Amino acid sequence: MADDKPRLRLGALVSLVAGSMIGAGIFSLPQNMAASASAGVVLVGWLITAAGMLMLAFVFQTLSNRRPELDAGIYAYAKAGFGDYMGFSSAWGYWISAWLGNVSYLVLVFSTLGYYFPMFGEGNTVAAVVCASILLWLLHFLVLRGIQQAAFINTLATIAKVVPILLFIVIVAFAFKPSVFFDDFWGAGNADLGSFMTQLRGMMLVTVWVFIGIEGASIYSARAQNRSDVGKATVIGFIGVLLLLVAVSVLSMGVLSQPELAGLQDPSMAGVLEHLVGHWGSLAISIGLLISLGGALLAWTLLCGEILFAAASDHTMPGFLKHENDNHVPSNALWLSNGFIQLFLVITLFSESTYLSLLYLATSMILVPYLWSAAYALLLSWRGETYEGQPTRRRKDMTIAAIALAYSLWLLYAGGIQYVLLSALLYAPGAAFFAKARREQSRPVFQPFEWIIFAFVLVGAAIAGYGLYAGFLSL
């Protein structure tokens, strides 16, 4: 990267982390949590989630400090530790997750507006798709004007969407009733919730989705003003978002009973606030949700282009994806990403159920790069690389990485084994991009062990394809 390029300060990096994580999920947490678990189990689940995700945040902090030359964070770690094809697969899966996530955000924007303007329906009517397309390309050209300018706007959007969430927390905290919170604390009186472990797994399924984006700052390592800020931004952003998530979900359980919360429509924060203060509360949350979705759209639009650009810059993706415009924005990568978003917006007109299933599949795919990052941190500490004369620090980081790796494996399981299998259908076609990049360098497409990995991917894709045809798997 040239030294004259605009650099991102700590505040901008923190807002990218927070902006990536605070999307639509937090606005649906009260209902989502209550539908799966009682108050006691929710508290236990948050403790486990906080520990696991904090270890993952520490992994990104450690890797950004110990391997600062790895400019693309989550993608570069997989490549450095496990080879070119695993690095490519990490970048490919992350990229698909990012742009499919933006499809969901665009649909949700107009689904929310559909409550007030019926022509938008559930976000997949002709009017909704046309307006979503206009919004998509407005964001596209905004980002083309410059990463730093877009990051500044993202910072403003992050602040704006946190305000209604803080308002909600303050009002609900004053209305909190311990008698409501501790009533049927472990869910023994509600047979529908199931056992403690059933509740815990169901509750933690929800947490899989709300923390996507924790790696946001690491993607921008090369554009940070100070490399040390990358790790700081990851931890600061994580802790801030965690506190908001816990407050929203736990305090709501002291206002309405578990069955009442479970019966709310999403965004369920609106239902809780409307119960306390009337219709204006619901309107305030709807506005907050729209701002939140807009900010998340911008943050993930930035990430879509950056991950392809970073992979192309070190020859893991085809060379045309590393082209930058005069504002130092990876324009070809951005055009490709938003082109796919536009295509899937049109698909939502005809096949909403398939779109929703692919969204969950894409979210499962993004967990694979998390796992490889944790595995690389464990490998780094196990070998002692960059730890010369630091045995205590090495043992500490090894423990953190091992916990993060175990937690990442749990997240893959919690996200659904069927989606892990089905993800092979999206990983397999990516090999064409990898092959093009290798041929541009006159190098063989795969190393021997990479052929074995690719064979497993093809087998998984074949099984998934047959499963869809035979009906034992479904999208």
Secondary structure as GFF3:
##gff-version 3
##sequence-region A 1 475
A	DSSP	alpha_helix	10	21	.	.	.	ID=ss1
A	DSSP	alpha_helix	25	36	.	.	.	ID=ss2
A	DSSP	alpha_helix	39	66	.	.	.	ID=ss3
A	DSSP	alpha_helix	74	82	.	.	.	ID=ss4
A	DSSP	alpha_helix	84	113	.	.	.	ID=ss5
A	DSSP	three_ten_helix	118	120	.	.	.	ID=ss6
A	DSSP	alpha_helix	126	144	.	.	.	ID=ss7
A	DSSP	alpha_helix	147	175	.	.	.	ID=ss8
A	DSSP	alpha_helix	178	182	.	.	.	ID=ss9
A	DSSP	three_ten_helix	191	193	.	.	.	ID=ss10
A	DSSP	alpha_helix	196	210	.	.	.	ID=ss11
A	DSSP	alpha_helix	216	219	.	.	.	ID=ss12
A	DSSP	three_ten_helix	221	223	.	.	.	ID=ss13
A	DSSP	alpha_helix	228	252	.	.	.	ID=ss14
A	DSSP	alpha_helix	258	262	.	.	.	ID=ss15
A	DSSP	alpha_helix	268	277	.	.	.	ID=ss16
A	DSSP	alpha_helix	279	313	.	.	.	ID=ss17
A	DSSP	three_ten_helix	319	322	.	.	.	ID=ss18
A	DSSP	alpha_helix	331	347	.	.	.	ID=ss19
A	DSSP	alpha_helix	352	383	.	.	.	ID=ss20
A	DSSP	alpha_helix	391	415	.	.	.	ID=ss21
A	DSSP	alpha_helix	417	422	.	.	.	ID=ss22
A	DSSP	alpha_helix	424	427	.	.	.	ID=ss23
A	DSSP	three_ten_helix	428	430	.	.	.	ID=ss24
A	DSSP	alpha_helix	431	440	.	.	.	ID=ss25
A	DSSP	alpha_helix	448	470	.	.	.	ID=ss26
###
